Amino acid sequence: MNLHHLFADSPGRTVRYALSGAGGGFARTLLAQSRLMPGLAPAVLCDRDLPRLRALLVELGHHDDELAECHDTAAVAAAVDAGHLALVADASLLTAAAWDILVEATGSPADGLAMAERALRAGRHVAMVSKEVDSVAGLHLAALAEERGLVYTTADGDQPANLIALITWAELLGLEVVAVGKSTEYDLVLDPDTGRLTQLDTTVDAPDLAGLLELGDDVPATVAARARAVAALPTGATADYCEMAVVATNTGYRPDTELMHYPVARIAELADVYRPVDEGGILTRTGVVDVFSALRLPGEASFAGGVFVVVRTGDPVTWELLRAKGHVVSRDGRFAAVYLPYHLMGVEAPVSLLSAVLHGRPSGGTDARAHAVLAGRARTDLPAGTVLGMGGHHHDVTGVQAVLLRGEDAPGDVAPLYLAAHTTLARPVAAGDLLRLDDLADADAHLLDAWTAGRSARPAPEGSVQA
């Protein structure tokens, strides 16, 4: 899709957006890309640290006199009317000026919900970048948007939207999808000469891994041996579970296991790994969502947090022809993997914004349902009074292991992980137990209401979930 197609029905139109969490990494990439694009412009930017935000905008090439720090509704409206960027620290001021779509990128469940709901009630579309918000309140926000004839969408450039689009493409073509997923954020890079394994800025000894670069005849055994070889490195970021919860909700593909498999695999192996156990793979069922750790050698291309679908092949001649062109086809030719080895954050997000505003189309799914629950299990015994803080790059919750439950397996009183964040335990929770709603002494009432309302408004329809 090019700009001509996006603007075909709206020549000369400029789509204006508001942006929360405007000083963050995703926001920066969107703001930088917007400088290069005709027909797309920011209007109101919200961040708690206005000096940091101003410095970022100047660094991106905005003139200081374009930037107006605003502290009341009149100032916001006047700044935008004058063609300036309104910078606000108070989120309640976001809707004081005219704009088309909110990009919510705070990562804060309660704050993000409030801003998204306020935008929808003011007749504005919402592009949700904060997966933490979506995992608790996404169903409620989708229902609210539908009631008002608005678009609530994930944003291109983040793995959920990219994967949902890839799934939609595969299903449109009539392909039988076996598994869908993404890689972990950072590759595992093995130096076979030294046996050293690097993940981002951490390097460990993994001497056995060099002998496991080939899958061999027993794929599950090789995958298990690789897991042991890389055990010194952490597996399973909370952000992975959150992203796959968003995908599951929007597509009906659900986890095979609540901790997901996280196989260590090379890109060329995906079609051999993600197949049923009785056909030589690791899956106990099909139609699953999962995450893998991409293994590569120095100098090989990265998967870079990309996304994939594994499908059953049809005509063998067709797929052997595609194998010859470099596509990933299983050794027996019965499965194939199609993938996008990247996500470009805000560089891609403008497509979602323009599609939502100009064509009323979401980038994500159009019928989100309660197919899965992002929940949490206590890592250790947690006494009453424990504060479940949320922090770190992956927004981990203190003392809690993220898990992804199939909707039909989730207890009715299970607490979604990011409703539990920032709460205090009302009673002890034993190691391994799921967090329940009654365990939380001070859950945010607005988030709780949104969680309850969303699951009631958009339950998973019977018979619609993947096999």
N, C-alpha and C positions, 0 to 999 in steps of 0.2 A: 504494500500500500504506500502511495506517495502523497505528497502534500496536495497535489492537484485533486486526487480522489477524495481526500479528507475534506477539502474545502469546496468541492464541486457544487454543492448546494448553498454555500455561504461565502461567496467571493468577497474579499475585503474584510472578513470577520476576524476579530482578535479575541481569542479565548483567554479570559482572565482567571487566574487561580489564586486562592489563599493557601498558605503553607504553614502548618504547625510543626514544631520541632525544627524550625528553620535554620538553626545553627549546626545541625547534625550532618553526618556523612552523606546519607541519601539525599538530603535537602541540597547540599552543595552541588552534587552531580546534576540534579534537576535544574538548579539555578544557573549553573554554567551552561547547560545545554540550551536553556531558554534564550540565552544571549545570542545563539546562532540561528534561531528559528523565527521566521516571520509568522505572525498569526497566533503566537502564544506569549503571554507575559504574566509575571507575578503582579499582584495588587496589594495584598496585605500579608505580612510575614510575622509570625508569632514565635517568640523564643523568650525564655526567662532571662537570658543574658544578652541584653541589647547591645552593649559595647562589643561583644564578640561577634554578634550578627552584623553590626555595622562594618567592622573590620573585614569580615568575610566578603561582604558585598563590594567594598572598595577594592579588595584584592581581585575580585572577579571582573572589575572594570566599571562598576557603577560610580558616578560622580557623587561626592559627598552631599552636594546640594539637591540630589534626587531623593535623598533618604530622610524621611520625616518620622521622628520618634513621637508617638501619639499616646495620650493618656486618657482620652475621652472619645465618645462617639463622634462628636462634631469634628474633632481634629482628624480622625480616621477618614471620614467622608470627604472632608476638604482636601486632604492630601491626595487621595485617589482621584478625585475630580480634577485636580491640578496636574495629573499625570505623574505624580510622585509615588514612591513605594512607602506605604505606611508600615512602620515597625512597631509592634505592640508586645508587651509582656503579659498583658491581661487577655486571656483567651476569650472573655466575654465580648471583647471589642471586634472580634474577627468579622462578624456579620454586619458591622456598621457601614460598610461600603458595598458597592456593587461589584460582584464577581460571579463566576459561573460554577466553579468546582473547588472543593476543599481537598487538599492533599494532606492527610493526617499521618505524621511521621514522628510523633513523640515517643512511641514505645511505652507510653503510660496507659494502663488499662482504664483507669477511672477518668483521667483527663481526656484521653482520646475518645472515649465514649461520649463524654459531655460535648466535646467540640463537634463530633460527627453528627450527633443527634440534633444539636442546635442548627447546624448547617442544613440538614434535611428539613427541619421544621421551618426554616427560612426559605425553602424552595431551591436549595443549591444541591448539586450532585456531590458525591463523595468518592474519592479514590483512597482506599485504605492501605497504607504501607505498614502500619503498626499491627503485626500479626498477633501481638498480645491482646489487642483490643478485639480483633476478629475472632479469636479462639473463644472468647467469652460472649461477646455481644454481636457477632457478625450476623447471626440469624435474625435477631431483633432489628438490626439496622437494615438488613435486606428487606424485611417485611415492611418496615417504615417507608423505605424508598419506593417500594412497589405501590403502596397505598397512595403515595403522592405523585406517581408518575415520574419518578426520578431514577437515576442510575447510582447504585452502590456497587463498587467494583474493586477488585484487587488491581495492583498497578504493574504494568509491564516493567521489566527490569529487575523484578524480584522473582525468586524461584516459583512461588505458588502460581502467579499469573502465567509465567512462561510454561510451566508444566501443564496447567489446565488447558492452555491453548494447544499444546502438543497433543494432549489426549483428545481434545475435540477434533483436531485434524485427523488423527488416526481413526477415530470412530466414524467420522464423515466418509472416509475411504472404505469403510466396511472391514477394517482390520480387526482381528480378534486380539484384544489387548490382554496380556497375561500379567504384566507387572508394570508399575510406573514409579518414578522416583527421582532422586537427585543424588549428587555426591555430597560428602561432607565439605565444609567450607574450604579446607586446605588439603592438598594432595599429600600422599605419603611418597617421598622421593628417596629411592634406594640407590646407593652407590655400591654396585656389586663387587667392586674391587676391595673395598674396606669393610663391607658389611654394615655400614652406618646408614641409619634411616633418619630422614629429616622431615618434620612437619612444621611449617612456618619457621619459627625461631628456636625450635627444640630438636636436638639431635640425640639419638640413642643408638646403642649397639643392637643390631638385629641379625646376628651371624647366620641364622637358619633360613632367613628369607630369600637369600640368593639362590638356594636350592629349590625354592618353591615358585619360581617365576612362571613355570608352566602348570596348567591345571591338572594334567595327568588324567587317568581314566576315572578316578573317584573324585568327582568335583566336591561333594560335601566334605570329604576327608581333607582335601587340599585347603579348602576355605577354613576349616577348623584349625589346621596346622598354621596357616598364616595368622589367624587370630592369636594363637599362642605366641607366635614370633614377634608380634607387635604389641604385646600386652603392656609394655612399659609406657605406651602412649595412651592418653585418654580416648575413650570412644563414646559417642553419643551426646552431642550438644543439645541443650534444652531448645535452642532455636530450631534445630532440625525437626524435633517433635512438633513444635508449634507450626512450622511451615507445612508439614505433612498433615496436620490437623485441618488446616485451611483447605488443602487440596482434597482431602477426604470429604469434608463438608460439601464442597462444591461439585464433586464428581461421583461419589458413591464408592470409590475405590478405598478399601479399608486395610488396616495393618494385618499382616499374617501373625505377628506376635506383638505384644504391647511394647516391647523394647526394640522392635524392629531387628532386622538381621545384621545390618552393618557389615556385610562381607568385604574383605579386602580383595579387590578385583581390579584387573586391568580393563581398559575400555573395550578392547577387542573380545573380552570374555563375557560381557554382560548377557548375551543371548544364551550362553551355556550355563551361567550361574542362576539366572532368574527364570527357572522352569520348574515344574513340579518334581517332587522327590522321586515319584515313580517313573519319571522320565530323565532322571540323572541330575536334577538340580537341587535347590535348597527350599523350595516352597511347599507348604502343606496344603495350599489352596491357590486358586488363581484370582485375578482381579484385585491384586494387592498394591499397596503403596509402601515404599521402603526407601532406605538410604544406604549407599555404599561408600567405602573409603577407597578413593582412586589411587592405585599403585602405579608408579611410573619410574623411569630411569632419568637421570639428569639429562637435560636437553630435549626430552620428549615433551610434546604439547600437554598443557594442563587441562583438566576438566573444569577447573575454576568454579566449582559450585554450580555446574550445569545440570540439565535435566534429561531424562530418558523415558522412552516407552519400549517395552519388549512385547513383540507380537508373534503369533503363530504365522508362519509363511503359508502361502497358497501354492500357486503353480511353481514347481521346483525349478523349471527352466528360467522363469523370471528372476528368482532369487539367486540362482547361480550367476546369472548375468550381472545382478547387482553386487554380488560378492566380488566379481572380477573388477568392478568399478571402485572397490575399496570399502563397501558398506559392511557393517558388522552382522554377520550371519553365523549361526551356531555351526559347530563342526559337522553335525548331521544334516544341516540345511533346514531343520524344522522350525527354527525360531530366528528372529532377527531383532536387533536393537536399533532404534532411531533416536538420535540425541542432538541436543544443542549444548555444546561444551562451554557455556558462558552464561552469566547474567550481568547486565550492564547498568544496573541500578537506575538512577535518574536519567541516564542517557537515553533509555528506552521509554521511560514513563510518559513522555509527551504523547505517544501514540494512544495510551489509555485516556488521557485527558481530552484529546481532540475527538476520539471516537465517542466518548461518553457525552460530551457537550453537543457536538455537531450531528451525531447520528443516533444518540440514545442507546448506544451499545456498550455493555460492559466488556472488559478484557477477560474477566473470570467467568465462572459458571453463571447460568441464568436461573438456576433452581436449587439454591443451597438448602441442604436438609441436615438433620441431626444424625448423620451417618457415623460420626466418631466423636470422641471426647478427649481433649487434652487434659489429663488428670495428673495426680502426683501420689507417689508412695513414699512414706517416711524411710530415709536411709538408715536411721538409727532410732532408738526409742526417743521420742520427743515429749518432754514433760509439759503439763499445763503451764501456760504463761510464756511459752516459747514464741518469740517474734519471728515470723516468716518473712525475712527481708528479701528484696529482689535487687540483684545487682550484677556487675560484671558485663563483659562484652556480649554474652549470650543470654543475659537476663535470667540467670539461675535463681531458684528460690531456695533459701537457706534450709539445709537438711532434707531436701525433697528431691527424689528422682522423678523426672518427667516420664510419663507413660502415655501411650496412645491406645485408647480402648475402642473396640468396635462398639457402635451405638447400642446394639442389642445386648452387649455384655456389661454395659455400664450400669451400676446401681442407680436407682432414681434419685438418691440423695448424694451422689458423688459431687465433690467440689471441683469445678474447673480450676486448673493450676493457677491461672492469673486472677481468679477471684480470691484465692488463698494468699497471693502475694501481698505483703505489707499488713497481714492480719496477725492477731495473737490467738494462740490455741486456748480454747475454753476447757479442754480436757486432754489427758495424755493420749498420744497416738503411738502405738507399738511399731517397731521396725517392720517394714514390709506392708503395713496396712495402708489402704487408700485413705486420702483425706476426704472427709464427709462434710456436708454443709454445717451440721451441728457441731463440728470440731472447731469452727471459726467463731471467736467471740465477738468480732467487730468487723465483719465483712462489709464492704461498701454497699449500702442499700441500693443505690442506683444500678451498680453492676449486677447485683443479685437479681433485681427485678428484670433487667435486660436478659440475663441468662435464662430465667424462668419463662419469660414471655417468648423469647426466641424459640426455645425448644417446643413450646406449646403451639406456636404459630407455624413452625416448619418442621414437624416430625419427619423421620425417614419413612416414606411410603412403603407399605408392606409389599414384599416381592420385588422391590426396585434395586436393592443392594446387590453388589457384585457377588458372584458365587464363591 
